[in-house]
Amino acid sequence: MRTDLHVHSSASDGTDPPAEVMHRAERVGLDVVALTDHDTVAGHAEARAAAGPVILLPGMELSCRLDGRSLHMLAYLFDADQPELAAELTRIRGDRVLRARAMVDKLADLGVDVSWEQVAAIAGQAVVGRPHIARAMAASGAIASPREAFTRDWIADGGRAYVGRYALDPVDAIGLVRAAGGVSVLAHPRAGRDTRVTDEQITGLAAAGLAGLEVFHPDQSDTERARLLALAHDLDLVATGGSDDHGSLTDYRLGCETTPADAYQDLLSRAPRHPA
């Protein structure tokens, strides 16, 4: 069984519609795909209708902040209509718009000819994120490709045009997901300097009910994977994997990393039977 538990669509900051994501999943031989768009489940219905032989695992990537730094929490098998979780998602998405507008204003001050209307047109009905701004910057000629936006010169964390936004405390996020009947997995904890999560912080999240660690990720080295595997074993966490595919923004890497079959079944078994 080939299972990719970290995939994005145009419902957030991926480039392909949810239906096309599922079609690509079938073409690359995946058996299970978790659609984990940022702070939304808006793409699930379309993905489910187009799933064909591929199993769609309901998912989402929640925006969190720990000790002043961005942290992402993958959530699976939750009830998105659970009132407390739904209210937080609405708040997060609303603040994303305010933040994007503020970043566009900063870019204008830096001489980049990008407007909020351009960014909004690129995002469409999707949850707006930095990749939409990056695409607008590339279209304006300020940078050669969207990837160049994610530096300290532009909109990377701490960059000249970066603006913070509302995000959940990860312990609260774990509790909300569990109360909605789901399980939480810490996304790419060692993928980069600005998103690095320490062993001590992971231990604290495990004590709060974290179910797993994303070990197999394209941006995590073999050395970090080995360390995370050992930590997952010590803390009784499920070691998962996913491509973090964003379509053309990540060179269509769907299925390049997967979750072992036994780990996938273990993760499913940890979801509460009944929402709290």
Secondary structure, DSSP 8 states (H G I E B T S, - for coil): --EEEEE--TTTT-SS-HHHHHHHHHHTT-SEEEE--BT--TTHHHHHHT-TTSEEEEEEEEEEEETTEEEEEEEES--TT-HHHHHHHHHHHHHHHHHHHHHHHHHHHTT----HHHHHHHHTTS---HHHHHHHHHHHTSSSSGGGGSSTTTTSTT-TT------B-HHHHHHHHHHTT-EEEE--TTS-GGG---HHHHHHHHHTT--EEEEE-TTS-HHHHHHHHHHHHHHT-EEEE---B-GGGGTS-TTSS-B-HHHHHHHHHTS-SS--
